[in-house]
């Protein structure tokens, strides 16, 4: 799974022709941390079919960037395709089953 930064986001996510999953998480987000094993399991199952990335929103100076990407609460799982956000699951809807269903639409 690729660790994203503001600097790498364009190349690793927006510049890809294939679908890219972005796991937006924060170090103090308990739900994000609880969801991580499920996202890792999905990566192990689907990592050869969809590009998995994660963005730590606790990095310094990322608040404005997150707002530009319309990440206003956590956890958030997004799928980008051809540089556009095409699907997203947020907060309480972030379950392994919901993420898997979203992935299956784009592989």
Buried (B, 14 or more C-beta within 10 A) or exposed (E): BEEBEBEBBEEBBEEBEEBBBBBBBBEEBEBBEEBBEBBBEBBEEBEEEBBBBBBBBEBEEBEEBBEEBEBEEBBBBBBBBEEEBBBBBBEEEBEEEEBBEBBEEBE
